[in-house]
Structure formats: C-alpha cells, structure tokens
Amino acid sequence: MTDLADIAADCETVSVRVGDRVENVATVELHRPEARNALNTQLRSEFKQVFDAIPDSDVRAVVLTGAADTGAFVAGADVTELRERDMLEQREASKRPRVYEYVDECPMPVIARINGHALGGGCELIQAADIRIAHTDAKFGQPEINLGIMPGGGGTQRLPRLVGEGHAMRLILTGELIDASEAVDIGLVDEVHDDDSFDERVYDIASSIAEKSPAALELAKKAVRASSRMDLEAGIEYEAELFAQLFATGDKDEGIDAFLEDRDPEWASE
C-alpha cells in the first residue's frame, strides 16, 4: 500500500492527511495562500502526483479542500501563466488528463469541501467532484469571459449537466459570481452549511462512504458517471454489466452474509 502522506511530504502546494478524522478517508488540502490556491503549474503537478497514488492506497474516500489559511477553495487558474502562453502552448497544456480528469476518474469518491471561493478553474474542479458541500461564505463563478477567454477545464460541458443550459449560459457568458445559497438552489452544489455543521456534515458523508466495499464504490461511481455520458439504453446495459462484475468479488458474498448475520462486513477488497 502507498502512503499518501509520504507522497505529499515532497509537495509544497498540496498536503494530505489520512485518517485524522475518519479512518480510510484522505483530506487533500491545496495550499498556495499567496495566490488563493490559483492553479499554477506546480500545484497541478503536485495534485496529479497525489491523485496518482490514491488507487494504491487504503483510501476509500477523498475530501478535497483549500487549506484554512488560504481563504479560498481555488480562486481560478494562474492568470500570469495564461498571459504568457500562445495557442500552441495552451493546446499542449490542455492535454488530458488534467487535474479535472484526475478528480473525475479517481476510483474512490471525491467530496469537494468548498471552504471559500471556487472560481474559474476552481469551479470546474468542484464540477468534476462526486459530492459538493459548500460553506455559507463560498462564492462561485466562471469569470473567464471577463479576461477575453472562456472556461477550458470542462466548465462548458459539466456545468450544463449540473445546472441546466440556461443557468450555465448565464454564468459563463456574464462572468457573474453567485453565493452559496444560489449555488445550491440551481444544483451547482449539493448542500450548504455554516461553521457549526460544515465539517461535521462533510466527514459524516465521508465516513458513510468509507464503510462501504471499495470495489462496489468504484463501480457504482462509474455507473452514475455514465448516466450523463451515454443514452439511457446504453447506460442501463453498462450498469447491468458492472453489477454482474461485482458478483465475481468476495465482497458480494461478505456483504450479504454480514447482513443476514447482523454484523459489520469485512471487505476482501480493502
């Protein structure tokens, strides 16, 4: 098993804590306080380094957030880097997988703990997460249009799937920011909490996920992701195939036996 904390020890802009609040849950913190966690080349590289190691660890759920002293989740891309690129350089920088795909394709569920502003690339990063829990003070938006550009990290594709084409058009074409109350109303985030319940709720969800079979979590995430990427018939066929694949794991028998015997399961795929 890979020790995620050891991997992150060499990183300057990303830190990892495993099991400090919930067993088998990794808290990945972005820490670039001088730029409110803007996504520069170093942060993106270290982010990928950490997420590359997650499949080989004992982690069953990931909480992704900004460090407490940064005042933001992610305030966007690093504009100074964007200013220096020409078209060919940006085309190279846009090659996948990027940080957004690392979150989207992470085998384990990713909970975005949105502790502050999630703008531009930061808003696109939460869109790639599986569950989005926001603090009441958080702000959201795709302000790229104000810089003469547009979202380039999946925002034009994921945002309409979350909030509908009308809201997505409004946010992308005006560049306006919205607060957490509106974000939950339109479906950009799932829940909003204040200081008294924010972390409690985030880690209650993480704890509930971490109790489940890793194999079932991975395939369930794949199946739900497919719902917005396949037509209904193809998606149902895909779900049935993934469902059948779980019958080849020890976890299926263990989960049913534990239920029938009224005990906690011990997952073989841990």
Secondary structure, 3 states (H helix, E strand, C coil): CCCHHHHHHCCCCEEEEECCCCCCEEEEEECCHHHCCCECHHHHHHHHHHHHHHHHCCCCEEEEEECHHHCEEECCECHHHHHHCCHHHHHHHCCCCCHHHHHHCCCCCEEEEECCEEECHHHHHHHHCCEEEEECCCEEECHHHHHCCCCCCCHHHHHHHHHCHHHHHHHHHHCCEEEHHHHHHHCCCCEEECCCCHHHHHHHHHHHHHCCCHHHHHHHHHHHHHCCCCCHHHHHHHHHHHHHHHHHCHHHHHHHHHHHCCCCCCCCCC
